Amino acid sequence: MSWLALFSYFFGGVFVTNAIPHVVSGLMGRAFQSPFATPPGEGLSSSAVNVLWGFFNILVSYVLLSRVGAFTLNDARDAAAFGLGALIISLLLASHFGRINGGARPPRK
């Protein structure tokens, strides 16, 4: 197992996880932050832009997982690299979007 393949699987997890909020928001017809908004990553982009950006992320993830090495979920190292990438980007995105959308802290009672 090469470090390059594990690196690729890590970023495969990052990209597929990043696709989720964009595709879901787009399918719901909601504007959402994207790199194409003003300011990038904070302003809102249309639902169509988010669907396209989400599917681009899925495509990048597919290339990283299927064209580098021989990714398999049965291999604990492959799954761990993918899962670690997904977990790290999930926490970073939760923090970033939470600040913007008011979800950084639970509401006070």
C-alpha positions as CSV (number, residue, x, y, z in Angstrom):
1,M,0.0,0.0,0.0
2,S,1.5,3.3,-1.0
3,W,1.2,6.5,0.9
4,L,0.0,8.2,-2.3
5,A,-3.0,5.8,-2.5
6,L,-3.9,6.5,1.2
7,F,-3.5,10.3,0.6
8,S,-5.8,9.9,-2.4
9,Y,-8.5,8.0,-0.4
10,F,-8.3,10.6,2.4
11,F,-9.1,13.4,-0.2
12,G,-11.7,11.1,-1.8
13,G,-13.5,11.2,1.6
14,V,-13.1,15.0,1.8
15,F,-14.6,15.6,-1.6
16,V,-17.5,13.2,-1.4
17,T,-18.4,14.7,2.1
18,N,-18.1,18.2,0.8
19,A,-20.6,17.3,-2.0
20,I,-23.4,16.4,0.4
21,P,-24.5,19.9,1.6
22,H,-24.2,21.3,-1.9
23,V,-26.3,18.6,-3.6
24,V,-28.8,18.5,-0.8
25,S,-29.3,22.3,-0.7
26,G,-29.5,22.4,-4.4
27,L,-32.1,19.6,-4.6
28,M,-34.2,21.4,-2.0
29,G,-34.1,24.5,-4.1
30,R,-32.2,26.5,-1.5
31,A,-29.3,28.9,-2.0
32,F,-26.2,27.9,-0.1
33,Q,-22.6,29.0,0.3
34,S,-20.1,28.0,-2.4
35,P,-16.7,29.1,-3.7
36,F,-18.4,31.0,-6.5
37,A,-20.4,33.4,-4.3
38,T,-19.4,36.8,-3.1
39,P,-17.5,36.6,-0.8
40,P,-16.4,33.1,-1.7
41,G,-17.5,30.5,0.8
42,E,-19.7,32.9,2.7
43,G,-22.1,34.4,0.2
44,L,-25.0,32.4,-1.3
45,S,-25.0,30.7,-4.7
46,S,-28.1,29.5,-6.5
47,S,-29.4,25.9,-6.1
48,A,-28.3,25.1,-9.6
49,V,-24.7,26.2,-8.9
50,N,-24.7,24.1,-5.8
51,V,-25.9,21.0,-7.6
52,L,-23.2,21.5,-10.2
53,W,-20.5,22.1,-7.6
54,G,-21.7,19.1,-5.6
55,F,-21.5,16.8,-8.6
56,F,-18.1,18.1,-9.5
57,N,-17.0,17.1,-6.0
58,I,-18.4,13.7,-6.5
59,L,-16.5,13.4,-9.8
60,V,-13.3,14.4,-8.1
61,S,-13.9,11.8,-5.4
62,Y,-14.6,9.1,-7.9
63,V,-11.3,9.8,-9.7
64,L,-9.4,9.8,-6.4
65,L,-11.0,6.5,-5.3
66,S,-11.1,4.6,-8.5
67,R,-8.0,5.7,-10.4
68,V,-5.3,5.7,-7.7
69,G,-4.5,2.3,-6.2
70,A,-7.2,-0.3,-5.7
71,F,-9.6,1.2,-3.1
72,T,-11.8,-1.3,-1.3
73,L,-13.9,-0.8,1.8
74,N,-12.8,-4.3,2.9
75,D,-9.3,-2.9,3.5
76,A,-9.2,-1.2,6.9
77,R,-6.4,1.2,5.9
78,D,-8.4,2.3,2.8
79,A,-11.6,2.7,4.8
80,A,-9.8,4.5,7.6
81,A,-8.1,7.0,5.2
82,F,-11.5,7.7,3.5
83,G,-13.3,8.0,6.9
84,L,-10.7,10.2,8.4
85,G,-10.9,12.6,5.5
86,A,-14.7,12.6,5.7
87,L,-14.6,13.2,9.5
88,I,-12.1,16.0,9.4
89,I,-13.9,17.9,6.6
90,S,-17.2,17.4,8.4
91,L,-15.9,19.0,11.5
92,L,-14.4,21.9,9.6
93,L,-17.5,22.5,7.5
94,A,-19.7,22.3,10.6
95,S,-17.6,25.0,12.2
96,H,-17.5,27.2,9.1
97,F,-21.2,26.9,8.1
98,G,-22.3,27.0,11.8
99,R,-20.7,30.5,12.1
100,I,-22.4,31.7,9.0
101,N,-25.8,30.0,9.5
102,G,-26.1,30.4,13.3
103,G,-25.5,26.8,14.2
104,A,-22.1,27.1,15.9
105,R,-23.7,26.9,19.3
106,P,-26.9,25.3,20.5
107,P,-29.6,27.9,21.3
108,R,-30.0,28.9,24.9
109,K,-33.2,28.0,26.8
